[in-house]
Amino acid sequence: MKKRRKKRTETADVVADGGSQFDTDVGAYILAGRLWIEGRSGTYLGEGRVQLLEQLADKGSISQAAVALGMSYRNAWRMVHAMNEQSRRPLVILNVGGSGGGGAQITDNGRIAIMKYRQLQRRFTTFLEENSLEMDL
């Protein structure tokens, strides 16, 4: 039995014209795509995970980052755990809560992951723009 691929909900659509609406001519097409990086256990980095890392760098808390992104704490925690499990070095260090409260600290490796993903995203968008086709289909 063929295994069905899980729907990607954390990747961002990239449209070749920079995201604007293209003309309404029937048969006018532009390239569009989604960018994510697969690891040995599924998605390693995608738009949603990178946004989570950026919020963690800003807020220092999984719960605050989750609220800012409109996701549950549990989902945010699972994403952090999955990224850390698939990475050679942790992207986020989690501090256990208590009377002083917990926290999440993004590592240098996490900052590098954000930077490299954003670079790939820019190159991917450029690829789509440069290879966009208007076809009469």
C-alpha positions, 0 to 999 in steps of 0.5 A: 500500500502506498503511503500518503504524504502528509499535507504541508501546512507550514510552508508558504506559497511563493508566486513568481510575480511577487505575490500580486494578482496576475492579469485575468486573461484566460491561459495566463500562467505563472510559476508558483511553489512551496519551499521546505527542507526534508529531514530524516523524519519529515519536515525539518524546516519550512516557512512555519518553522522558520517563523517559529524560530524567529518568534522564539528569538524575539520572545524567548518563550514557546508559549508567547511565540505560539500566541504570536503565530496563532498556534497551540503551545503543543504544536509549537513545542512539537515543531521545536522538538522535531527540529532539534531531533533532526538537527546535528546541534539543537536549534532551540534550548528549552529551559524547564519552567518553575517558580522563575518560569521557563523559556526557550533560547534560540542557539547560534545553529538556530540563527544560522538555520533561519539565515540559510532558509531565508537565503534559499527562499530568496533564490527560490523566488528568483528562480520562479520569477526568472522561469515564469511562463505565460502559456496558452493552454 
